[in-house]
Amino acid sequence: GKHWTVNEVRALIRIWSDKNIQQQLEGTVRNKKIFEQVAARLQKFGIDRDWKQCRTKYKNLKHEYKSVKSAQDSGSTSKSMKFFNELDAIL
């Protein structure tokens, strides 16, 4: 799919930081319905992404966050990512 812009990722993170969404995501692996909600909310921001794109981006961000976090925990500062602080607040 097409690349996510900074604004799109920010919007995704904003929705993800919603306590309600977080609780739903914590309890499930089969999360298509949740990501359909996320996609619908992105649409309100004028962002056209389907639930699969949202889920993939979510997984990628989470994976990237975890690898940066574990690098930092082991004392390495070479790894960083754009939205680390935002994700750190959520995760």
Backbone as JSON, one array per atom type, in Angstrom:
{
  "sequence": "GKHWTVNEVRALIRIWSDKNIQQQLEGTVRNKKIFEQVAARLQKFGIDRDWKQCRTKYKNLKHEYKSVKSAQDSGSTSKSMKFFNELDAIL",
  "N": [[0.82, -1.22, 0.0], [0.21, 2.4, -0.1], [2.61, 4.68, 1.28], [2.48, 5.67, 4.72], [1.74, 8.91, 5.86], [3.26, 11.36, 8.05], [1.25, 12.73, 9.41], [-0.87, 10.92, 9.14], [0.07, 8.74, 10.6], [0.28, 9.96, 13.1], [-2.45, 10.46, 13.6], [-3.39, 7.83, 13.68], [-2.0, 6.92, 15.96], [-3.13, 8.63, 17.84], [-5.76, 7.71, 17.94], [-5.27, 5.1, 18.75], [-4.3, 5.62, 21.27], [-6.51, 5.99, 22.74], [-8.17, 4.94, 25.57], [-10.26, 3.04, 25.54], [-9.94, 1.74, 23.04], [-7.39, 0.67, 23.48], [-7.88, -1.13, 25.59], [-9.53, -2.97, 24.29], [-7.73, -3.94, 22.38], [-5.8, -5.15, 23.97], [-6.98, -7.47, 24.93], [-7.28, -9.31, 22.86], [-6.52, -11.27, 19.91], [-7.73, -11.7, 17.55], [-8.59, -9.19, 15.92], [-9.95, -7.77, 14.0], [-12.42, -6.36, 13.97], [-11.93, -4.28, 15.76], [-9.95, -2.87, 14.4], [-11.42, -2.14, 12.22], [-13.04, -0.24, 13.39], [-11.05, 1.61, 14.06], [-10.16, 2.32, 11.48], [-12.51, 3.52, 10.56], [-12.62, 5.72, 12.24], [-10.3, 7.05, 11.45], [-11.11, 7.8, 8.96], [-12.81, 9.89, 9.54], [-10.98, 11.84, 10.02], [-10.34, 12.31, 7.5], [-8.7, 10.44, 6.4], [-7.95, 7.8, 4.39], [-7.88, 4.62, 4.94], [-7.83, 1.08, 4.99], [-8.96, -1.53, 7.28], [-7.02, -3.51, 7.34], [-4.67, -2.22, 6.58], [-4.42, -0.49, 8.71], [-4.08, -2.29, 10.82], [-1.7, -3.55, 10.08], [0.07, -1.38, 10.12], [-0.09, -0.69, 12.81], [0.97, -3.03, 13.99], [3.55, -2.94, 12.92], [4.55, -0.53, 13.98], [4.44, -1.13, 16.69], [6.22, -3.27, 16.81], [8.59, -2.02, 15.97], [8.84, -0.14, 17.99], [9.24, -1.85, 20.21], [11.72, -2.99, 19.55], [13.41, -0.78, 19.55], [13.07, 0.03, 22.19], [14.1, -2.2, 23.6], [16.71, -2.1, 22.75], [17.49, 0.31, 23.89], [17.16, -0.34, 26.57], [19.25, -2.08, 26.86], [21.31, -0.39, 26.82], [22.06, 0.76, 24.44], [22.08, 3.53, 22.27], [21.82, 3.89, 19.68], [19.66, 3.1, 18.19], [16.62, 4.5, 17.11], [13.33, 5.96, 16.8], [10.71, 7.65, 15.0], [8.22, 8.09, 16.34], [8.6, 7.43, 18.98], [8.29, 8.5, 21.65], [5.53, 9.06, 21.8], [4.5, 6.51, 21.51], [5.67, 5.29, 23.67], [4.3, 6.43, 25.73], [1.85, 5.17, 25.47], [2.39, 2.39, 25.44]],
  "CA": [[0.0, 0.0, 0.0], [0.99, 3.63, -0.12], [3.25, 5.03, 2.54], [1.74, 6.48, 5.7], [2.35, 10.2, 6.13], [3.43, 11.66, 9.47], [-0.08, 13.06, 9.93], [-1.66, 9.7, 9.22], [0.56, 7.95, 11.74], [-0.14, 10.68, 14.31], [-3.88, 10.21, 13.79], [-3.5, 6.44, 14.11], [-1.54, 6.86, 17.35], [-4.12, 9.33, 18.66], [-6.88, 6.78, 18.11], [-4.72, 3.99, 19.5], [-4.08, 6.02, 22.66], [-7.82, 5.94, 23.38], [-8.21, 3.84, 26.55], [-11.23, 2.07, 25.08], [-9.28, 0.98, 21.98], [-6.3, -0.08, 24.1], [-8.45, -2.27, 26.33], [-9.98, -3.95, 23.31], [-6.57, -4.54, 21.74], [-5.08, -5.97, 24.93], [-7.62, -8.73, 25.21], [-7.61, -10.12, 21.7], [-5.66, -11.39, 18.74], [-8.66, -11.53, 16.44], [-8.94, -7.79, 16.19], [-10.43, -7.12, 12.78], [-13.48, -5.41, 14.31], [-11.32, -3.1, 16.39], [-9.28, -2.09, 13.36], [-12.48, -1.52, 11.4], [-13.38, 1.0, 14.13], [-9.92, 2.52, 13.89], [-10.23, 2.82, 10.1], [-13.66, 4.43, 10.47], [-12.25, 6.97, 12.91], [-9.33, 7.72, 10.57], [-11.88, 8.39, 7.86], [-13.31, 11.17, 10.05], [-9.86, 12.79, 9.84], [-10.09, 12.39, 6.06], [-7.63, 9.5, 6.06], [-8.59, 6.64, 3.81], [-7.11, 3.39, 5.15], [-8.71, 0.0, 5.41], [-8.58, -2.1, 8.58], [-5.77, -4.28, 7.2], [-3.56, -1.26, 6.59], [-4.31, 0.0, 10.09], [-3.52, -3.35, 11.66], [-0.3, -3.74, 9.69], [0.83, -0.24, 10.63], [-0.07, -0.85, 14.26], [1.93, -4.08, 14.3], [4.9, -2.47, 12.59], [4.94, 0.48, 14.97], [4.65, -1.82, 17.96], [7.46, -4.04, 16.66], [9.69, -1.06, 15.93], [8.94, 0.41, 19.35], [9.84, -2.85, 21.09], [13.14, -3.2, 19.25], [14.1, 0.42, 20.03], [13.01, -0.03, 23.64], [15.04, -3.2, 24.13], [18.06, -1.57, 22.48], [17.74, 1.31, 24.92], [17.3, -1.03, 27.85], [20.56, -2.7, 26.91], [22.29, 0.67, 26.84], [22.37, 1.29, 23.12], [21.28, 4.7, 21.9], [21.9, 4.03, 18.23], [18.34, 2.89, 17.59], [15.57, 5.43, 17.51], [12.23, 5.99, 15.85], [10.05, 8.93, 14.98], [7.09, 8.27, 17.27], [8.91, 6.66, 20.19], [7.72, 9.07, 22.87], [4.08, 8.88, 21.75], [4.2, 5.09, 21.75], [6.11, 5.0, 25.03], [3.2, 6.85, 26.61], [0.78, 4.19, 25.36], [2.84, 1.04, 25.74]],
  "C": [[0.84, 1.25, 0.0], [1.51, 3.97, 1.28], [2.35, 5.89, 3.43], [2.47, 7.82, 5.88], [2.47, 10.37, 7.64], [2.07, 11.95, 10.11], [-0.96, 11.83, 10.1], [-1.24, 8.85, 10.41], [0.16, 8.62, 13.05], [-1.6, 10.42, 14.63], [-4.11, 8.78, 14.29], [-3.11, 6.3, 15.58], [-2.55, 7.53, 18.29], [-5.31, 8.42, 18.96], [-6.46, 5.61, 19.0], [-4.58, 4.35, 20.98], [-5.4, 6.13, 23.44], [-7.9, 4.71, 24.28], [-9.13, 2.7, 26.1], [-10.62, 1.14, 24.02], [-8.18, 0.1, 22.58], [-6.81, -1.31, 24.83], [-8.89, -3.36, 25.38], [-8.8, -4.68, 22.67], [-5.82, -5.48, 22.68], [-5.66, -7.37, 25.01], [-7.78, -9.67, 24.03], [-6.53, -10.16, 20.64], [-6.5, -11.21, 17.48], [-9.26, -10.13, 16.53], [-9.44, -7.04, 14.97], [-11.48, -6.04, 13.09], [-12.93, -4.12, 14.92], [-10.67, -2.23, 15.32], [-10.26, -1.52, 12.35], [-12.95, -0.23, 12.06], [-12.3, 2.06, 13.93], [-9.95, 3.15, 12.5], [-11.37, 3.82, 9.93], [-13.34, 5.76, 11.12], [-11.21, 7.76, 12.11], [-10.05, 8.44, 9.44], [-12.45, 9.76, 8.26], [-12.24, 12.26, 9.96], [-9.55, 12.97, 8.35], [-8.98, 11.47, 5.6], [-8.26, 8.19, 5.61], [-7.69, 5.41, 3.9], [-8.08, 2.29, 5.52], [-8.17, -0.64, 6.69], [-7.28, -2.88, 8.5], [-4.56, -3.36, 7.25], [-3.32, -0.75, 8.01], [-3.65, -1.04, 10.98], [-2.05, -3.56, 11.36], [0.56, -2.62, 10.25], [0.98, -0.32, 12.14], [0.99, -1.89, 14.67], [3.36, -3.63, 14.05], [5.41, -1.46, 13.6], [5.28, -0.18, 16.3], [5.96, -2.59, 17.93], [8.68, -3.12, 16.7], [9.93, -0.47, 17.32], [9.67, -0.58, 20.27], [11.33, -3.03, 20.83], [13.96, -1.98, 19.69], [14.19, 0.39, 21.55], [14.03, -1.03, 24.2], [16.49, -2.79, 23.86], [18.44, -0.55, 23.54], [17.97, 0.67, 26.28], [18.67, -1.69, 27.99], [21.68, -1.66, 26.74], [22.68, 1.25, 25.5], [21.49, 2.49, 22.81], [21.24, 4.87, 20.39], [20.54, 3.88, 17.56], [17.38, 3.96, 18.06], [14.46, 5.37, 16.47], [11.46, 7.28, 16.04], [9.03, 9.12, 16.1], [7.31, 7.58, 18.61], [8.21, 7.19, 21.43], [6.21, 8.89, 22.94], [3.73, 7.44, 22.09], [4.59, 4.7, 23.17], [5.0, 5.35, 26.02], [2.06, 5.83, 26.61], [1.21, 2.84, 25.88], [3.59, 1.0, 27.05]]
}
